[in-house]
Amino acid sequence: MDITFMQCMLGLLLLLVTCYVFYVFNIPLLTKTLRSFLKMAGSLLVLGVLLYEVVTLDNPFFTLLFSLLIVVWGATLSIVRAKLPLRQLFLPVLAGTFAGILVVGLYVLLLVMGGTNVFELRYVIPVVAMLTGHLIHANSKALYVYYMGLRHHGQLYHYLLANGATHSHALGYLLRRAIQQSALPSLSGMGWVVMGVSPLVMWGMLLGGASVLTAVACQVALLVAMFTAAVLSIIVTVAVSRRYLLDDYAQLKGTERQDTN
């Protein structure tokens, strides 16, 4: 199915309905709506150009490079949404995001899909993009809970160490909270994903020639994969970030300065 430029413009005319309602009822969202639409259109244009180039080249190297760009973008956006220092946490979050997507993505591509051409662009990019999009939402909340816990409960960490706890046990409470927070978006949003996102994905698969059973099975596998990748990603992120959080004396960096304030 091909959509002409004129048909695309007819679809965009639907935006005028919402803008007219905002204008008639004097709702101050008209400017924000137009700004958001232009931002969305610009982002899709850039993404479309990149995808066009990758598809045209049809080279595994560029497919891998584009996938890595998606992962880097996802890790960066997770930190920004969590309102945490990007320079300090970029490498740990990138490692966690990459680990979750690599392990779970390869599992889905090799064992679940199990085809002979699973590393083609049409398989790799959708899996990487869906996992990354979910990790941005799940990891941003988990990271905020974990690092805010370290900032405001540093005394609990030192108290546990003074009573004979290891560093892993002292940080275990906050890690458990972070894992729980990374899993909650998956569990609470499962129904929304099924009703709001899955039909679009399944529709795309049906347009691509897949059977209904295949589309349903792939969607179930992807939902489970997103849930697993979120938990795995936050565990790796916390494990890698310890070297950035603890000094040579196993003290939380910046804790004393924060406590004196």
C-alpha positions as CSV (number, residue, x, y, z in Angstrom):
1,M,0.0,0.0,0.0
2,D,1.5,3.3,-1.1
3,I,0.2,6.7,0.1
4,T,0.7,9.7,-2.2
5,F,1.7,13.2,-1.2
6,M,-1.9,14.4,-1.7
7,Q,-3.3,11.6,0.5
8,C,-0.7,12.5,3.2
9,M,-1.8,16.1,3.1
10,L,-5.4,15.0,3.5
11,G,-4.5,13.2,6.6
12,L,-2.7,16.2,8.0
13,L,-5.9,18.2,7.5
14,L,-7.3,16.4,10.5
15,L,-5.1,18.6,12.6
16,L,-7.2,21.6,11.6
17,V,-10.2,20.0,13.5
18,T,-8.4,20.1,16.8
19,C,-7.0,23.6,16.2
20,Y,-10.4,24.9,15.3
21,V,-11.8,23.4,18.6
22,F,-9.0,25.1,20.6
23,Y,-9.7,28.4,18.8
24,V,-13.5,28.3,19.3
25,F,-13.4,27.4,23.0
26,N,-10.4,29.8,23.6
27,I,-8.2,27.0,24.8
28,P,-4.5,28.3,25.1
29,L,-3.0,25.2,23.5
30,L,-3.0,26.2,19.8
31,T,0.6,27.4,19.8
32,K,1.8,24.5,21.8
33,T,0.0,22.1,19.5
34,L,1.6,23.6,16.4
35,R,5.0,23.7,18.0
36,S,4.7,20.0,19.1
37,F,3.5,19.0,15.7
38,L,6.4,20.7,14.0
39,K,8.9,19.1,16.4
40,M,7.4,15.7,15.7
41,A,7.4,16.2,12.0
42,G,11.0,17.4,12.1
43,S,12.1,14.3,14.1
44,L,10.2,12.0,11.8
45,L,11.8,13.7,8.8
46,V,15.3,13.2,10.2
47,L,14.5,9.6,11.1
48,G,13.0,8.9,7.7
49,V,16.1,10.3,5.9
50,L,18.3,8.1,8.0
51,L,16.2,5.0,7.5
52,Y,16.0,5.7,3.8
53,E,19.8,5.8,3.6
54,V,20.2,2.7,5.6
55,V,17.6,0.8,3.5
56,T,19.1,2.0,0.3
57,L,22.6,1.0,1.3
58,D,21.3,-2.4,2.6
59,N,24.6,-3.0,4.4
60,P,24.9,-4.9,7.7
61,F,27.5,-2.4,8.9
62,F,25.2,0.6,8.5
63,T,22.4,-1.4,10.1
64,L,24.6,-2.1,13.1
65,L,25.7,1.6,13.2
66,F,22.1,2.8,13.1
67,S,21.2,0.4,15.9
68,L,24.1,1.7,18.0
69,L,22.9,5.3,17.4
70,I,19.4,4.3,18.7
71,V,21.0,2.7,21.8
72,V,23.1,5.8,22.5
73,W,20.1,8.1,22.0
74,G,18.1,5.9,24.4
75,A,20.7,6.0,27.1
76,T,21.1,9.8,26.9
77,L,17.4,10.4,27.0
78,S,17.0,8.1,30.0
79,I,19.5,10.2,32.0
80,V,17.9,13.5,30.8
81,R,14.4,12.4,31.8
82,A,15.7,11.2,35.2
83,K,17.2,14.7,35.7
84,L,20.6,13.3,36.6
85,P,24.2,14.4,35.6
86,L,24.8,13.2,32.1
87,R,28.6,13.3,32.2
88,Q,28.9,11.2,35.3
89,L,26.3,8.5,34.4
90,F,26.5,8.3,30.6
91,L,28.8,5.3,30.5
92,P,27.0,3.3,33.2
93,V,23.6,3.9,31.7
94,L,25.0,3.2,28.2
95,A,26.4,-0.1,29.4
96,G,23.2,-1.1,31.0
97,T,21.1,-0.1,28.0
98,F,23.4,-1.9,25.6
99,A,23.5,-5.0,27.7
100,G,19.7,-5.2,28.0
101,I,19.2,-4.7,24.3
102,L,22.0,-6.9,23.2
103,V,21.2,-9.9,25.3
104,V,17.4,-9.8,25.0
105,G,17.5,-8.6,21.4
106,L,19.8,-11.5,20.3
107,Y,17.6,-13.9,22.2
108,V,14.5,-12.7,20.3
109,L,16.1,-12.5,16.9
110,L,17.9,-15.9,17.1
111,L,15.6,-18.1,19.2
112,V,12.1,-16.5,19.0
113,M,12.1,-15.4,15.4
114,G,14.5,-18.1,14.4
115,G,14.7,-17.3,10.7
116,T,17.7,-17.5,8.4
117,N,17.8,-13.7,7.8
118,V,17.0,-12.3,11.3
119,F,19.9,-9.8,11.1
120,E,18.3,-8.0,8.2
121,L,17.3,-4.4,8.6
122,R,13.5,-5.1,8.7
123,Y,14.0,-7.4,11.8
124,V,16.9,-5.7,13.7
125,I,15.7,-2.1,13.7
126,P,12.1,-2.7,15.0
127,V,13.4,-4.9,17.8
128,V,16.1,-2.5,18.8
129,A,13.8,0.5,18.6
130,M,11.0,-1.1,20.6
131,L,13.4,-2.3,23.4
132,T,15.1,1.1,23.5
133,G,11.8,3.0,23.7
134,H,10.6,0.9,26.6
135,L,14.0,1.2,28.4
136,I,13.8,5.0,28.2
137,H,10.6,5.0,30.2
138,A,11.5,2.3,32.6
139,N,15.1,3.2,33.3
140,S,14.5,6.9,33.8
141,K,12.2,6.2,36.7
142,A,14.5,3.5,38.1
143,L,17.6,5.7,37.9
144,Y,15.8,8.5,39.6
145,V,14.7,6.3,42.5
146,Y,18.2,4.8,42.9
147,Y,20.4,7.9,42.7
148,M,18.0,10.1,44.7
149,G,18.0,7.3,47.4
150,L,21.8,7.5,47.5
151,R,21.7,11.3,47.8
152,H,19.2,11.4,50.6
153,H,19.9,8.2,52.4
154,G,23.7,8.3,52.4
155,Q,23.7,8.0,56.2
156,L,21.8,4.7,56.0
157,Y,24.6,3.4,53.8
158,H,27.3,4.3,56.3
159,Y,25.2,2.9,59.2
160,L,24.9,-0.4,57.5
161,L,28.7,-0.5,56.8
162,A,29.5,0.3,60.4
163,N,27.3,-2.6,61.5
164,G,29.3,-5.1,59.4
165,A,27.3,-5.0,56.1
166,T,29.2,-5.4,52.8
167,H,29.0,-2.7,50.2
168,S,26.7,-4.9,48.1
169,H,24.3,-5.4,51.1
170,A,24.4,-1.7,51.9
171,L,23.4,-0.8,48.4
172,G,21.1,-3.7,48.1
173,Y,18.0,-1.9,49.5
174,L,18.3,0.8,46.9
175,L,19.0,-1.7,44.2
176,R,15.8,-3.6,45.1
177,R,13.8,-0.4,44.9
178,A,15.3,0.5,41.5
179,I,14.5,-3.0,40.1
180,Q,11.0,-2.7,41.4
181,Q,10.6,0.7,39.8
182,S,12.0,-0.6,36.5
183,A,9.4,-3.4,36.5
184,L,6.4,-1.4,37.5
185,P,6.0,0.6,34.2
186,S,6.0,-2.7,32.3
187,L,3.4,-4.2,34.6
188,S,1.2,-1.2,35.0
189,G,1.4,-0.3,31.3
190,M,0.9,-3.8,29.9
191,G,-2.7,-3.2,29.2
192,W,-2.1,0.2,27.6
193,V,0.6,-1.3,25.3
194,V,-1.7,-4.1,24.2
195,M,-4.6,-1.7,23.4
196,G,-2.6,1.3,22.2
197,V,0.7,0.1,20.7
198,S,0.3,-3.6,19.8
199,P,-2.5,-3.0,17.2
200,L,-0.2,-0.6,15.3
201,V,2.7,-3.1,15.3
202,M,0.5,-6.0,14.3
203,W,-1.1,-3.9,11.6
204,G,2.4,-3.2,10.2
205,M,3.2,-6.9,10.3
206,L,0.0,-7.8,8.6
207,L,0.7,-5.2,5.8
208,G,4.1,-6.8,5.5
209,G,2.5,-10.2,4.7
210,A,2.7,-11.9,8.1
211,S,-0.2,-14.1,9.3
212,V,-2.4,-13.1,12.3
213,L,-0.9,-15.9,14.4
214,T,2.6,-14.8,13.7
215,A,1.8,-11.2,14.5
216,V,0.2,-12.1,17.8
217,A,3.1,-14.4,18.8
218,C,5.7,-11.8,17.9
219,Q,3.9,-9.2,19.9
220,V,3.7,-11.4,23.0
221,A,7.4,-12.2,22.7
222,L,8.3,-8.5,22.4
223,L,6.3,-7.5,25.5
224,V,8.1,-10.1,27.5
225,A,11.4,-9.0,26.0
226,M,10.8,-5.4,27.0
227,F,10.0,-6.4,30.5
228,T,13.1,-8.5,30.8
229,A,15.4,-6.0,29.2
230,A,14.3,-3.3,31.6
231,V,15.2,-5.4,34.7
232,L,18.5,-6.5,33.2
233,S,19.5,-3.0,32.1
234,I,19.1,-1.4,35.5
235,I,21.1,-4.2,37.2
236,V,24.0,-3.7,34.8
237,T,23.8,0.1,35.1
238,V,24.0,-0.1,38.9
239,A,26.8,-2.6,38.9
240,V,28.9,-0.4,36.5
241,S,28.1,2.8,38.2
242,R,29.5,1.8,41.5
243,R,33.0,2.8,40.5
244,Y,31.7,6.2,39.7
245,L,29.8,6.5,43.0
246,L,32.3,5.2,45.6
247,D,35.7,6.7,46.2
248,D,38.9,4.8,47.1
249,Y,37.7,4.5,50.7
250,A,34.3,3.0,49.8
251,Q,32.6,6.3,50.7
252,L,29.8,7.8,48.6
253,K,31.2,10.6,46.6
254,G,29.8,13.9,47.7
255,T,28.0,12.5,50.7
256,E,30.0,14.4,53.3
257,R,29.5,17.7,51.5
258,Q,25.8,17.1,51.2
259,D,25.5,16.2,54.9
260,T,27.2,19.3,56.0
261,N,24.8,21.4,54.1
